[in-house]
Amino acid sequence: HGEEEAKKIKKKLEKWQKRLKKTEEKKEEERSSTPTGSPPNYEPSTPKEDTILLAS
């Protein structure tokens, strides 16, 4: 019965990986369809220290 469990888990894992891949592809599409090439929720990667320095 352990083998059955393993099969079930493997199937779940494969399903999950497929879904993950789809999500990644979708993200890539969205990224490439944005004119600037940056994702919609794009934030400039400023280190926290810099932000603090700029704020002060």
C-alpha positions in Angstrom: 0.0 0.0 0.0 3.0 2.2 0.3 3.5 2.0 -3.4 0.0 3.3 -4.1 0.8 6.3 -1.8 4.0 6.9 -3.7 2.2 6.8 -7.0 -0.5 9.2 -5.8 2.2 11.6 -4.5 4.1 11.4 -7.7 1.0 12.2 -9.7 0.3 15.2 -7.5 3.8 16.4 -7.8 3.7 16.2 -11.6 0.4 18.0 -11.7 1.8 20.7 -9.5 5.0 21.1 -11.6 2.9 21.4 -14.7 0.8 24.1 -13.1 3.9 25.9 -11.9 5.4 25.8 -15.4 2.1 27.3 -16.8 2.3 30.1 -14.3 5.9 30.8 -15.2 5.1 30.9 -18.9 2.2 33.2 -18.2 4.5 35.5 -16.2 7.0 35.5 -19.1 4.2 36.4 -21.5 3.0 39.3 -19.4 6.6 40.5 -19.0 7.3 40.5 -22.7 4.0 42.1 -23.5 4.8 45.1 -21.3 6.3 47.8 -23.4 9.2 48.5 -21.0 9.9 44.8 -20.6 9.5 45.1 -16.8 6.7 43.3 -15.0 3.7 45.4 -14.0 4.5 45.2 -10.3 8.1 46.4 -11.1 9.9 48.2 -8.3 13.4 49.6 -8.7 15.7 47.4 -6.7 17.0 50.0 -4.3 18.7 48.6 -1.3 17.0 49.5 2.0 19.9 51.6 3.2 19.7 53.8 0.1 16.0 54.4 0.6 16.7 55.4 4.2 19.5 57.7 3.1 17.3 59.3 0.5 14.5 59.8 2.9 16.6 61.5 5.6 
